Amino acid sequence: MVSYLVLAGVAFGLSLVLSWAIIRLAHHFNWLDYGQQKRPQDIHPQPTPRLAGAAVFLALAISLYLSQPVFFQSVLLIRIFIALLLVLVVGLVDDLFNLNPYLRLVTNTLAALIVVTAGIQIKYITNPFGGGVLNFTALGPSFLAPLISLIWLVWLTNVISWSKGVDGQYPGLVSLGLLAVGGLSLRFGTDPLSQATFLLALAASAAFTGLLFWNLQPQKIMPGYSAGSLGGFLLGVISMMAGAKLATLFIVMGVPLLDGIYAIFRRLKQGRSPVWGDDQHLHHLLLKRLHWSKRKVALFYWLVTFCLALIGLHLRSSQKMFTIALVTFLFISLILWLKHFFIILKPADRFSGLRT
């Protein structure tokens, strides 16, 4: 228990200090994001640095090396960090120069391949419609499990990062998600991989909590694509390492995941590429329709994620599909209400009728 607290404390402290250092460097070299002057989905009014992924990655790696040096004796875990480093480098370049989203997608796929070819794959899941498991290695061709794992990782890397538009929103919900899903691995305490999974999740959660201190309104630094992609990638890797806890992760991170699915369908319906951003995410609607403050929106995301984590960790397999369906129904209802209810209540303008 003491070793866990030391690891979390070191990761949190390093992230706190490194985030401050990056803020100073970014302002000195003018590595700033100018918000709505460049992208309509951004809502920060003042030039603000991104590059937060560097602080999270360094805090994660250094804290594990200092407090758990045996962690890096595993070839499997070293390959995970090589993949994380690739995700980080691409994210930092995007934070500075705004890469083409398709290039980011290709590099995310390469990072996911490093993990999948190392053996971290979704080989089976609990059968949601009955007892037993669905074994993907036996149900289809040999490439089925790696392909599903690859899609899962790349999808999470990008979709989770879309819920970072409000001060404090992203680090808080990712920190909770990492801790919840990583905690599941402790149920298999005798398995060395389960211990490594929890250590990775705990250190990453603490590192994102350190970032949260500087990202709270008024934010001094934004997660950017570097921290955004790192959070999604880590959630995907940890969910697979914890025993393919895909349904649990979907429940815990229900709001950002469903918001991402909704964004993809919305953009495709509009004839647009799903990888290009817009200002129609749930947090945008809460700001514009309900006139919530940024702090209230961030608190909403944290509380919902916390409640879903408590629910998801105590569900039997047979209850998870029902819970996912219920969360999906509630999310769709909220979106429809936000998008259409206020239009109905809006008074007609003077030229809304037929003109003569």
Residue frames as qw, qx, qy, qz and C-alpha x, y, z in Angstrom:
[[0.000, 0.885, 0.466, 0.000, 0.00, 0.00, 0.00],
 [0.313, -0.789, 0.103, 0.519, 2.83, 2.39, 0.90],
 [0.417, -0.134, 0.592, 0.677, 4.57, 1.70, -2.41],
 [0.217, 0.645, 0.650, 0.340, 1.35, 2.58, -4.26],
 [0.143, -0.941, -0.242, 0.188, 1.09, 5.88, -2.40],
 [0.416, -0.569, 0.337, 0.624, 4.73, 6.70, -3.11],
 [0.383, 0.200, 0.673, 0.600, 4.27, 5.99, -6.82],
 [0.080, 0.812, 0.541, 0.205, 1.14, 8.14, -7.03],
 [0.286, -0.886, -0.078, 0.356, 2.76, 10.95, -5.04],
 [0.438, -0.363, 0.455, 0.685, 5.89, 11.01, -7.20],
 [0.299, 0.400, 0.679, 0.538, 3.86, 10.96, -10.44],
 [0.050, -0.898, -0.437, -0.022, 1.58, 13.73, -9.20],
 [0.360, -0.794, 0.079, 0.483, 4.46, 15.91, -7.98],
 [0.439, -0.151, 0.553, 0.692, 6.48, 15.47, -11.17],
 [0.220, 0.601, 0.645, 0.419, 3.50, 16.27, -13.36],
 [0.171, -0.922, -0.294, 0.184, 2.80, 19.37, -11.29],
 [0.375, -0.676, 0.269, 0.575, 6.36, 20.67, -11.61],
 [0.408, 0.018, 0.663, 0.628, 6.88, 19.65, -15.24],
 [0.183, 0.755, 0.592, 0.216, 3.59, 21.25, -16.30],
 [0.190, -0.923, -0.074, 0.326, 4.70, 24.51, -14.68],
 [0.427, -0.441, 0.481, 0.626, 8.05, 24.31, -16.49],
 [0.361, 0.345, 0.705, 0.504, 6.35, 23.73, -19.84],
 [0.045, 0.906, 0.418, -0.038, 4.06, 26.72, -19.25],
 [0.276, -0.815, 0.173, 0.479, 7.08, 28.94, -18.68],
 [0.421, -0.187, 0.650, 0.605, 8.93, 27.60, -21.71],
 [0.315, 0.575, 0.696, 0.292, 5.88, 27.89, -23.95],
 [0.007, 0.961, 0.230, -0.151, 5.36, 31.54, -23.09],
 [0.370, -0.666, 0.360, 0.538, 9.08, 32.27, -23.51],
 [0.285, -0.124, 0.738, 0.600, 9.23, 30.74, -27.00],
 [0.478, 0.279, -0.059, -0.831, 5.67, 31.75, -27.99],
 [0.175, -0.043, -0.955, -0.234, 4.52, 28.13, -28.33],
 [0.309, 0.227, 0.527, -0.758, 0.91, 29.20, -27.80],
 [0.124, 0.426, 0.843, 0.303, -2.47, 28.19, -29.13],
 [0.079, 0.045, 0.005, -0.996, -4.58, 31.14, -30.27],
 [0.334, 0.334, 0.729, -0.495, -7.96, 29.42, -29.95],
 [0.509, 0.651, 0.521, -0.212, -10.87, 30.60, -32.06],
 [0.171, 0.776, -0.339, -0.504, -8.53, 32.50, -34.34],
 [0.079, 0.386, -0.860, -0.325, -7.59, 29.11, -35.81],
 [0.218, -0.165, -0.950, -0.153, -10.29, 26.52, -34.98],
 [0.451, -0.424, -0.186, -0.763, -14.00, 27.06, -34.31],
 [0.774, -0.360, -0.519, -0.054, -14.18, 24.19, -31.78],
 [0.511, -0.058, -0.458, 0.725, -11.73, 25.94, -29.44],
 [0.249, -0.842, -0.396, -0.270, -13.30, 28.27, -26.89],
 [0.578, -0.509, -0.186, 0.609, -10.35, 29.63, -24.88],
 [0.203, 0.964, 0.172, 0.007, -10.17, 33.41, -25.31],
 [0.168, -0.889, 0.402, 0.137, -6.47, 33.90, -24.52],
 [0.631, 0.515, -0.579, 0.030, -3.37, 32.41, -26.17],
 [0.750, -0.483, 0.385, -0.236, -2.59, 29.30, -24.11],
 [0.103, 0.502, -0.846, -0.146, 0.17, 26.70, -24.34],
 [0.942, -0.020, -0.170, -0.288, -0.57, 23.09, -25.14],
 [0.462, 0.516, -0.679, 0.242, 2.27, 20.49, -25.01],
 [0.601, -0.503, 0.400, -0.474, 0.93, 19.02, -21.76],
 [0.981, 0.075, -0.160, -0.085, 1.55, 15.48, -22.99],
 [0.520, 0.508, -0.536, 0.430, 5.27, 15.93, -22.32],
 [0.277, -0.479, 0.535, -0.639, 4.63, 16.53, -18.61],
 [0.884, -0.128, 0.163, -0.418, 2.29, 13.53, -18.34],
 [0.903, 0.299, -0.302, 0.070, 4.63, 11.16, -20.18],
 [0.355, 0.520, -0.576, 0.521, 7.76, 12.19, -18.27],
 [0.473, -0.420, 0.456, -0.626, 5.95, 12.06, -14.92],
 [0.955, -0.005, 0.017, -0.295, 4.64, 8.59, -15.77],
 [0.825, 0.366, -0.373, 0.215, 7.98, 7.19, -16.95],
 [0.194, 0.543, -0.561, 0.594, 10.18, 8.74, -14.24],
 [0.599, -0.400, 0.366, -0.589, 7.84, 7.85, -11.35],
 [0.987, 0.019, -0.042, -0.157, 7.68, 4.21, -12.46],
 [0.696, 0.452, -0.428, 0.358, 11.45, 4.06, -12.92],
 [0.009, -0.553, 0.523, -0.648, 12.20, 5.59, -9.50],
 [0.591, -0.290, 0.465, -0.592, 9.64, 3.73, -7.40],
 [0.902, 0.092, 0.388, -0.164, 9.24, 0.50, -9.41],
 [0.050, 0.667, -0.621, -0.408, 12.52, -0.11, -11.31],
 [0.408, -0.015, 0.906, 0.115, 11.58, -3.73, -12.04],
 [0.555, 0.629, 0.348, -0.418, 8.77, -2.38, -14.19],
 [0.440, 0.778, -0.317, -0.318, 11.19, -1.72, -17.05],
 [0.288, -0.384, 0.867, 0.137, 12.71, -5.18, -16.96],
 [0.616, 0.375, 0.683, -0.117, 9.77, -6.47, -19.00],
 [0.222, -0.013, 0.597, 0.771, 10.16, -6.34, -22.78],
 [0.014, 0.637, 0.733, 0.239, 6.38, -6.11, -23.08],
 [0.198, -0.868, -0.323, 0.322, 6.17, -3.00, -20.91],
 [0.321, -0.442, 0.316, 0.776, 9.14, -1.41, -22.67],
 [0.173, 0.271, 0.704, 0.634, 7.31, -1.82, -25.98],
 [0.080, -0.813, -0.577, 0.030, 4.27, -0.12, -24.46],
 [0.259, -0.788, -0.030, 0.557, 6.43, 2.88, -23.59],
 [0.305, -0.120, 0.557, 0.763, 7.94, 2.93, -27.07],
 [0.064, 0.574, 0.712, 0.398, 4.40, 3.14, -28.46],
 [0.219, -0.862, -0.375, 0.262, 3.53, 5.86, -25.93],
 [0.356, -0.512, 0.224, 0.749, 6.64, 7.79, -26.98],
 [0.206, 0.209, 0.656, 0.696, 5.52, 7.68, -30.62],
 [0.097, -0.773, -0.611, -0.138, 2.05, 8.92, -29.63],
 [0.343, -0.773, -0.157, 0.511, 3.66, 11.69, -27.59],
 [0.351, -0.254, 0.388, 0.814, 6.03, 12.88, -30.34],
 [0.082, 0.436, 0.668, 0.597, 3.22, 13.09, -32.89],
 [0.232, -0.815, -0.526, 0.065, 1.04, 14.85, -30.35],
 [0.372, -0.646, -0.010, 0.666, 3.69, 17.44, -29.54],
 [0.249, -0.006, 0.519, 0.817, 4.28, 18.15, -33.23],
 [0.057, -0.626, -0.675, -0.386, 0.54, 18.58, -33.68],
 [0.321, -0.790, -0.373, 0.366, 0.37, 20.91, -30.67],
 [0.308, -0.525, 0.192, 0.770, 2.95, 23.13, -32.34],
 [0.002, 0.249, -0.566, -0.786, 2.11, 22.87, -36.04],
 [0.662, 0.316, 0.313, -0.603, -1.44, 21.38, -36.33],
 [0.154, -0.193, 0.892, 0.378, -0.80, 18.23, -38.35],
 [0.569, 0.013, -0.485, -0.664, -3.26, 16.82, -40.85],
 [0.722, -0.250, 0.428, -0.483, -5.66, 14.52, -38.93],
 [0.949, 0.254, -0.135, -0.128, -5.07, 11.71, -41.42],
 [0.473, 0.540, -0.596, 0.359, -1.34, 11.79, -40.68],
 [0.361, -0.420, 0.600, -0.578, -2.11, 11.58, -36.98],
 [0.906, 0.005, 0.142, -0.399, -4.36, 8.59, -37.71],
 [0.814, 0.411, -0.401, 0.088, -1.56, 6.77, -39.54],
 [0.224, 0.499, -0.661, 0.513, 0.95, 7.34, -36.75],
 [0.617, -0.292, 0.432, -0.590, -1.60, 6.28, -34.12],
 [0.957, 0.155, -0.096, -0.224, -2.04, 3.06, -36.07],
 [0.605, 0.474, -0.562, 0.307, 1.73, 2.47, -36.05],
 [0.173, -0.446, 0.623, -0.619, 1.81, 2.99, -32.28],
 [0.823, -0.104, 0.249, -0.500, -1.10, 0.59, -31.83],
 [0.876, 0.327, -0.353, -0.044, 0.70, -2.00, -33.99],
 [0.242, 0.514, -0.694, 0.443, 3.69, -1.89, -31.63],
 [0.473, -0.254, 0.586, -0.607, 1.41, -2.84, -28.73],
 [0.890, 0.144, 0.066, -0.427, -0.71, -5.38, -30.60],
 [0.768, 0.424, -0.476, 0.056, 2.29, -7.22, -32.07],
 [0.015, 0.480, -0.725, 0.494, 3.75, -7.40, -28.57],
 [0.302, -0.169, -0.936, 0.060, 0.85, -9.65, -27.62],
 [0.152, 0.305, 0.531, -0.776, -1.53, -7.22, -25.92],
 [0.248, -0.098, -0.649, -0.712, -4.72, -8.09, -27.75],
 [0.637, -0.015, 0.312, -0.705, -8.44, -8.55, -27.26],
 [0.165, 0.169, -0.947, -0.219, -8.47, -12.32, -27.62],
 [0.271, -0.441, -0.852, -0.074, -11.76, -12.86, -25.83],
 [0.256, -0.276, 0.199, -0.905, -14.58, -11.02, -24.11],
 [0.261, 0.179, 0.841, -0.440, -17.30, -12.20, -21.77],
 [0.020, -0.370, -0.778, -0.507, -20.35, -13.23, -23.78],
 [0.191, -0.022, 0.242, -0.951, -22.85, -10.38, -23.20],
 [0.662, -0.049, -0.290, -0.689, -25.79, -12.58, -24.26],
 [0.938, -0.212, -0.217, -0.166, -25.10, -15.59, -22.08],
 [0.727, -0.603, 0.294, 0.144, -22.50, -17.54, -20.14],
 [0.834, 0.081, 0.283, 0.467, -18.93, -18.21, -21.19],
 [0.162, -0.669, 0.233, 0.687, -16.72, -16.09, -23.39],
 [0.708, 0.700, 0.076, -0.060, -16.43, -15.11, -27.04],
 [0.632, -0.430, 0.432, 0.479, -12.98, -16.31, -28.10],
 [0.450, 0.803, -0.126, -0.370, -11.90, -14.32, -31.16],
 [0.057, -0.549, 0.796, 0.249, -8.93, -16.62, -31.79],
 [0.321, 0.086, 0.943, 0.018, -11.34, -19.53, -32.29],
 [0.447, 0.623, 0.485, -0.420, -14.27, -17.73, -33.92],
 [0.551, 0.822, 0.025, -0.139, -12.53, -16.50, -37.04],
 [0.748, 0.509, -0.209, 0.371, -9.26, -16.05, -38.91],
 [0.710, -0.245, -0.292, 0.592, -6.02, -15.54, -37.02],
 [0.255, 0.233, -0.003, 0.939, -5.96, -11.81, -37.77],
 [0.320, -0.706, -0.500, -0.387, -9.37, -11.17, -36.17],
 [0.591, -0.678, -0.295, 0.323, -8.12, -10.55, -32.61],
 [0.467, -0.208, 0.084, 0.855, -5.22, -8.28, -33.69],
 [0.060, 0.428, 0.445, 0.784, -7.54, -6.34, -36.01],
 [0.412, -0.765, -0.459, -0.183, -10.16, -5.77, -33.31],
 [0.607, -0.553, -0.170, 0.545, -7.41, -4.72, -30.89],
 [0.385, 0.056, 0.241, 0.889, -5.93, -2.32, -33.44],
 [0.120, -0.604, -0.459, -0.640, -9.28, -0.67, -34.15],
 [0.543, -0.727, -0.412, 0.088, -10.06, -0.41, -30.42],
 [0.574, -0.406, -0.061, 0.708, -6.76, 1.31, -29.64],
 [0.238, 0.174, 0.318, 0.901, -6.82, 3.76, -32.55],
 [0.242, -0.672, -0.529, -0.457, -10.47, 4.60, -31.92],
 [0.545, -0.729, -0.335, 0.242, -9.96, 5.31, -28.22],
 [0.537, -0.172, 0.043, 0.825, -6.79, 7.32, -28.86],
 [0.079, 0.250, 0.321, 0.910, -8.74, 9.80, -30.95],
 [0.352, -0.618, -0.553, -0.434, -12.32, 9.74, -29.66],
 [0.558, -0.600, -0.428, 0.381, -11.50, 10.21, -25.98],
 [0.403, -0.172, -0.001, 0.899, -9.39, 13.27, -26.80],
 [0.021, -0.519, -0.459, -0.721, -12.40, 15.05, -28.32],
 [0.474, -0.777, -0.397, -0.120, -13.75, 15.70, -24.80],
 [0.600, -0.299, -0.183, 0.719, -11.11, 18.24, -23.81],
 [0.208, 0.631, 0.296, 0.686, -12.67, 21.52, -24.88],
 [0.388, -0.842, -0.113, -0.359, -13.37, 22.93, -21.40],
 [0.060, 0.639, -0.599, 0.479, -10.89, 23.90, -18.68],
 [0.364, -0.331, 0.748, -0.446, -10.29, 20.93, -16.38],
 [0.855, 0.138, 0.006, -0.500, -12.64, 18.63, -18.27],
 [0.805, 0.366, -0.463, -0.063, -10.21, 16.14, -19.79],
 [0.253, 0.412, -0.776, 0.404, -7.58, 15.48, -17.07],
 [0.486, -0.204, 0.540, -0.656, -10.30, 14.89, -14.48],
 [0.891, 0.137, 0.071, -0.428, -12.35, 12.36, -16.43],
 [0.724, 0.432, -0.534, 0.055, -9.29, 10.49, -17.76],
 [0.008, 0.439, -0.743, 0.504, -7.76, 10.28, -14.30],
 [0.673, -0.085, 0.461, -0.572, -10.96, 8.71, -12.96],
 [0.886, 0.322, -0.159, -0.293, -11.25, 6.35, -15.93],
 [0.496, 0.503, -0.680, 0.196, -7.66, 5.12, -15.62],
 [0.204, -0.337, 0.736, -0.550, -8.02, 4.47, -11.91],
 [0.778, 0.040, 0.301, -0.550, -11.33, 2.63, -12.30],
 [0.884, 0.363, -0.244, -0.165, -10.32, 0.34, -15.16],
 [0.379, 0.529, -0.696, 0.305, -6.82, -0.23, -13.79],
 [0.429, -0.353, 0.607, -0.568, -8.28, -1.17, -10.43],
 [0.919, 0.091, -0.026, -0.382, -10.04, -4.13, -12.02],
 [0.660, 0.445, -0.594, 0.120, -6.68, -5.80, -12.56],
 [0.156, -0.458, 0.703, -0.522, -6.22, -6.14, -8.78],
 [0.870, -0.084, 0.165, -0.458, -8.87, -8.85, -8.83],
 [0.951, 0.221, -0.169, 0.131, -6.17, -11.07, -10.34],
 [0.294, -0.903, 0.310, -0.045, -3.54, -10.15, -7.77],
 [0.781, -0.325, 0.480, 0.232, -1.35, -13.24, -8.30],
 [0.718, 0.544, 0.278, 0.333, -0.79, -12.44, -11.97],
 [0.483, -0.345, 0.074, 0.801, 2.40, -10.34, -12.46],
 [0.163, 0.345, 0.464, 0.800, 0.84, -8.59, -15.46],
 [0.279, -0.787, -0.511, -0.205, -2.13, -7.48, -13.36],
 [0.511, -0.660, -0.147, 0.531, 0.23, -5.79, -10.88],
 [0.366, -0.083, 0.327, 0.867, 2.03, -4.01, -13.72],
 [0.005, -0.588, -0.592, -0.551, -1.33, -2.96, -15.17],
 [0.366, -0.839, -0.396, 0.074, -2.42, -1.36, -11.92],
 [0.507, -0.490, 0.048, 0.708, 0.93, 0.39, -11.43],
 [0.261, 0.182, 0.466, 0.825, 0.72, 1.83, -14.95],
 [0.162, -0.709, -0.559, -0.398, -2.88, 2.96, -14.41],
 [0.479, -0.757, -0.310, 0.318, -2.14, 4.45, -10.98],
 [0.450, -0.334, 0.160, 0.813, 0.91, 6.42, -12.14],
 [0.134, 0.335, 0.529, 0.768, -0.92, 7.67, -15.25],
 [0.271, -0.777, -0.544, -0.163, -3.95, 8.70, -13.20],
 [0.479, -0.692, -0.156, 0.518, -1.76, 10.63, -10.76],
 [0.385, -0.085, 0.330, 0.858, 0.11, 12.30, -13.63],
 [0.021, -0.546, -0.552, -0.630, -3.15, 13.52, -15.18],
 [0.399, -0.803, -0.426, 0.117, -4.27, 14.75, -11.76],
 [0.474, -0.446, 0.041, 0.758, -1.10, 16.83, -11.56],
 [0.180, 0.216, 0.480, 0.831, -1.93, 18.32, -14.96],
 [0.181, -0.722, -0.636, -0.202, -5.45, 19.05, -13.73],
 [0.387, -0.647, -0.267, 0.600, -4.09, 21.57, -11.21],
 [0.176, -0.353, 0.274, 0.877, -2.85, 23.78, -14.07],
 [0.019, -0.240, -0.737, -0.632, -5.77, 23.03, -16.39],
 [0.072, -0.654, -0.693, 0.295, -8.51, 24.18, -14.00],
 [0.160, 0.796, 0.312, 0.494, -10.27, 27.40, -14.94],
 [0.515, 0.802, -0.172, -0.247, -8.63, 29.74, -15.67],
 [0.960, 0.035, 0.137, 0.243, -6.38, 27.23, -17.38],
 [0.200, -0.815, 0.412, 0.355, -2.65, 27.90, -17.64],
 [0.005, 0.351, -0.847, -0.399, -2.07, 24.99, -20.04],
 [0.815, 0.177, -0.027, -0.551, -4.30, 22.86, -22.24],
 [0.824, -0.131, 0.549, 0.050, -3.99, 19.08, -22.71],
 [0.255, 0.606, -0.549, -0.516, -3.55, 19.54, -26.44],
 [0.880, 0.226, -0.313, -0.277, -3.46, 16.56, -28.76],
 [0.361, 0.434, -0.773, 0.289, -0.34, 15.25, -26.99],
 [0.236, -0.117, 0.767, -0.585, -2.03, 14.65, -23.61],
 [0.726, 0.181, 0.101, -0.656, -5.37, 13.93, -25.28],
 [0.779, 0.323, -0.498, -0.204, -4.01, 11.09, -27.40],
 [0.207, 0.331, -0.836, 0.384, -1.89, 9.74, -24.52],
 [0.471, -0.075, 0.559, -0.678, -4.97, 9.48, -22.31],
 [0.837, 0.241, -0.044, -0.490, -7.00, 7.59, -24.89],
 [0.630, 0.416, -0.656, 0.013, -4.10, 5.29, -25.79],
 [0.001, -0.292, 0.814, -0.503, -3.42, 4.47, -22.14],
 [0.655, 0.020, 0.389, -0.648, -7.09, 3.72, -21.48],
 [0.839, 0.325, -0.284, -0.331, -7.14, 1.34, -24.44],
 [0.468, 0.406, -0.756, 0.212, -3.95, -0.47, -23.44],
 [0.184, -0.226, 0.739, -0.608, -4.94, -0.77, -19.78],
 [0.768, 0.078, 0.178, -0.611, -8.44, -2.05, -20.62],
 [0.830, 0.313, -0.439, -0.143, -6.84, -4.86, -22.66],
 [0.314, 0.381, -0.764, 0.414, -4.17, -5.62, -20.06],
 [0.396, -0.190, 0.564, -0.699, -6.84, -5.79, -17.35],
 [0.319, 0.143, 0.935, -0.061, -8.52, -8.72, -19.11],
 [0.015, -0.291, -0.657, -0.695, -10.38, -7.14, -22.03],
 [0.017, -0.552, -0.638, 0.537, -12.60, -5.00, -19.80],
 [0.107, 0.213, 0.446, 0.863, -14.13, -3.28, -22.82],
 [0.296, -0.666, -0.597, -0.334, -17.70, -3.12, -21.55],
 [0.495, -0.655, -0.347, 0.453, -16.56, -1.73, -18.20],
 [0.330, -0.208, 0.151, 0.908, -14.49, 0.95, -19.91],
 [0.039, -0.415, -0.560, -0.716, -17.43, 1.81, -22.17],
 [0.394, -0.747, -0.535, -0.032, -19.62, 2.30, -19.10],
 [0.501, -0.559, -0.167, 0.639, -17.05, 4.32, -17.13],
 [0.172, -0.302, 0.285, 0.893, -16.16, 6.56, -20.10],
 [0.329, 0.559, 0.759, 0.057, -19.68, 6.52, -21.46],
 [0.151, 0.889, 0.199, -0.385, -20.05, 10.28, -21.94],
 [0.016, -0.688, 0.481, 0.543, -16.89, 10.95, -24.01],
 [0.287, -0.043, 0.894, 0.340, -17.25, 7.70, -25.97],
 [0.311, 0.636, 0.705, -0.032, -20.89, 8.28, -26.88],
 [0.107, 0.876, 0.004, -0.470, -20.13, 11.90, -27.67],
 [0.161, -0.477, 0.683, 0.529, -17.41, 10.66, -30.03],
 [0.308, 0.268, 0.885, 0.223, -19.75, 8.19, -31.74],
 [0.228, 0.818, 0.464, -0.253, -22.36, 10.92, -32.09],
 [0.017, -0.776, 0.278, 0.567, -19.74, 13.26, -33.59],
 [0.254, -0.178, 0.821, 0.479, -18.73, 10.68, -36.20],
 [0.265, 0.523, 0.802, 0.118, -22.32, 10.07, -37.33],
 [0.099, 0.867, 0.251, -0.419, -23.10, 13.79, -37.27],
 [0.076, -0.650, 0.452, 0.606, -20.16, 14.67, -39.48],
 [0.247, 0.034, 0.879, 0.406, -20.81, 11.82, -41.91],
 [0.238, 0.685, 0.681, -0.105, -24.45, 12.87, -42.18],
 [0.077, 0.891, 0.022, -0.447, -23.28, 16.38, -43.04],
 [0.787, 0.590, 0.014, 0.178, -21.01, 14.99, -45.74],
 [0.003, -0.875, 0.446, -0.190, -17.87, 15.86, -43.78],
 [0.625, 0.249, -0.694, 0.257, -14.87, 13.78, -42.76],
 [0.709, -0.634, -0.300, -0.073, -15.26, 12.48, -39.18],
 [0.733, -0.158, -0.213, 0.627, -11.67, 13.39, -38.32],
 [0.181, 0.402, 0.012, 0.897, -12.15, 17.16, -38.69],
 [0.159, -0.327, -0.670, 0.647, -13.30, 18.94, -35.55],
 [0.144, -0.603, -0.422, -0.661, -16.39, 21.09, -34.99],
 [0.073, -0.198, 0.479, -0.852, -18.16, 22.96, -32.19],
 [0.695, -0.223, -0.267, -0.629, -21.12, 20.61, -31.69],
 [0.448, 0.029, -0.846, 0.288, -19.81, 18.33, -28.95],
 [0.475, -0.644, -0.600, 0.009, -21.79, 17.86, -25.75],
 [0.435, -0.462, -0.271, 0.724, -19.64, 20.32, -23.81],
 [0.072, 0.089, 0.285, 0.952, -20.28, 22.96, -26.51],
 [0.344, -0.511, -0.609, -0.500, -24.04, 22.37, -26.26],
 [0.513, -0.594, -0.526, 0.327, -24.00, 22.63, -22.47],
 [0.318, -0.278, -0.055, 0.905, -22.18, 25.96, -22.75],
 [0.064, -0.084, -0.392, -0.914, -24.36, 27.39, -25.52],
 [0.419, -0.432, -0.652, -0.462, -27.80, 25.95, -24.71],
 [0.592, -0.624, -0.493, 0.131, -27.82, 25.80, -20.92],
 [0.081, 0.857, -0.183, 0.475, -25.34, 28.67, -20.50],
 [0.849, -0.481, -0.087, 0.202, -23.37, 26.64, -18.01],
 [0.101, -0.891, 0.436, 0.080, -20.01, 27.93, -16.88],
 [0.587, 0.478, -0.653, 0.023, -16.87, 26.04, -17.88],
 [0.104, -0.328, 0.817, -0.463, -16.42, 24.89, -14.28],
 [0.708, 0.067, 0.410, -0.571, -19.96, 23.52, -14.19],
 [0.817, 0.417, -0.298, -0.264, -19.42, 21.61, -17.45],
 [0.359, 0.466, -0.776, 0.228, -16.16, 20.12, -16.16],
 [0.348, -0.198, 0.719, -0.568, -17.81, 19.17, -12.86],
 [0.829, 0.206, 0.088, -0.512, -20.66, 17.50, -14.79],
 [0.725, 0.432, -0.534, -0.058, -18.18, 15.32, -16.71],
 [0.111, 0.395, -0.809, 0.421, -16.31, 14.40, -13.51],
 [0.534, -0.092, 0.562, -0.625, -19.43, 13.52, -11.53],
 [0.867, 0.272, -0.081, -0.410, -20.96, 11.45, -14.32],
 [0.604, 0.450, -0.652, 0.090, -17.69, 9.58, -14.86],
 [0.095, -0.333, 0.772, -0.533, -17.30, 8.97, -11.11],
 [0.702, 0.026, 0.390, -0.596, -20.87, 7.66, -10.78],
 [0.854, 0.364, -0.261, -0.264, -20.52, 5.43, -13.85],
 [0.350, 0.473, -0.770, 0.247, -17.24, 4.10, -12.47],
 [0.371, -0.202, 0.709, -0.564, -18.92, 3.12, -9.20],
 [0.827, 0.216, 0.181, -0.486, -21.70, 1.42, -11.13],
 [0.719, 0.511, -0.446, -0.149, -19.45, -0.27, -13.69],
 [0.162, 0.471, -0.817, 0.291, -17.13, -1.79, -11.10],
 [0.393, -0.068, 0.762, -0.510, -20.00, -3.57, -9.31],
 [0.755, 0.299, -0.065, -0.580, -21.89, -4.99, -12.28],
 [0.703, -0.049, 0.701, 0.110, -22.04, -8.62, -13.33],
 [0.179, -0.134, 0.679, 0.700, -21.35, -9.39, -16.98],
 [0.091, 0.513, 0.821, 0.231, -25.03, -9.99, -17.68],
 [0.060, -0.841, -0.411, 0.346, -25.88, -6.49, -16.41],
 [0.319, -0.431, 0.250, 0.806, -23.33, -4.56, -18.44],
 [0.147, 0.266, 0.665, 0.682, -25.12, -4.64, -21.80],
 [0.150, -0.785, -0.598, -0.069, -28.30, -3.36, -20.16],
 [0.346, -0.736, -0.112, 0.571, -26.32, -0.58, -18.48],
 [0.295, -0.155, 0.456, 0.825, -24.63, 0.40, -21.76],
 [0.030, 0.522, 0.697, 0.491, -28.04, 0.52, -23.46],
 [0.257, -0.833, -0.458, 0.175, -29.45, 2.67, -20.64],
 [0.356, -0.578, 0.102, 0.727, -26.50, 5.09, -20.68],
 [0.229, 0.103, 0.599, 0.761, -26.80, 5.34, -24.48],
 [0.069, -0.700, -0.661, -0.259, -30.53, 6.10, -24.23],
 [0.314, -0.821, -0.269, 0.394, -29.93, 8.80, -21.62],
 [0.357, -0.360, 0.308, 0.805, -27.14, 10.37, -23.68],
 [0.138, 0.331, 0.663, 0.657, -29.25, 10.45, -26.85],
 [0.173, -0.800, -0.574, -0.023, -32.16, 11.94, -24.91],
 [0.356, -0.706, -0.071, 0.608, -29.90, 14.66, -23.51],
 [0.289, -0.123, 0.482, 0.818, -28.52, 15.51, -26.96],
 [0.022, 0.536, 0.695, 0.479, -31.99, 15.67, -28.53],
 [0.261, -0.830, -0.443, 0.216, -33.23, 17.86, -25.69],
 [0.359, -0.583, 0.104, 0.722, -30.30, 20.24, -25.97],
 [0.227, -0.037, 0.576, 0.785, -30.52, 20.50, -29.76],
 [0.108, -0.420, -0.694, -0.574, -34.29, 20.70, -30.26],
 [0.276, -0.676, -0.634, 0.254, -36.08, 21.71, -27.05],
 [0.222, -0.560, -0.087, 0.794, -34.57, 25.20, -27.03],
 [0.040, 0.039, 0.561, 0.826, -35.37, 25.70, -30.70],
 [0.193, -0.572, -0.762, -0.236, -39.03, 24.97, -29.96],
 [0.313, -0.728, -0.438, 0.425, -39.07, 27.47, -27.10],
 [0.303, -0.200, 0.169, 0.916, -37.27, 30.16, -29.08],
 [0.348, 0.697, 0.379, -0.500, -39.76, 32.89, -30.08],
 [0.614, 0.506, 0.451, 0.405, -40.26, 33.41, -33.78],
 [0.260, -0.309, 0.086, 0.911, -38.56, 36.43, -35.25],
 [0.354, 0.575, 0.182, -0.715, -40.45, 39.09, -37.19],
 [0.455, 0.489, -0.498, -0.552, -39.66, 37.48, -40.55],
 [0.275, -0.157, 0.947, -0.060, -40.40, 33.87, -39.63],
 [0.581, 0.451, 0.593, -0.329, -43.80, 33.79, -41.36],
 [0.553, 0.462, 0.539, 0.436, -44.80, 34.10, -44.99],
 [0.130, -0.424, 0.066, 0.894, -43.84, 37.33, -46.63],
 [0.444, 0.706, 0.551, 0.021, -46.13, 39.19, -49.00]]
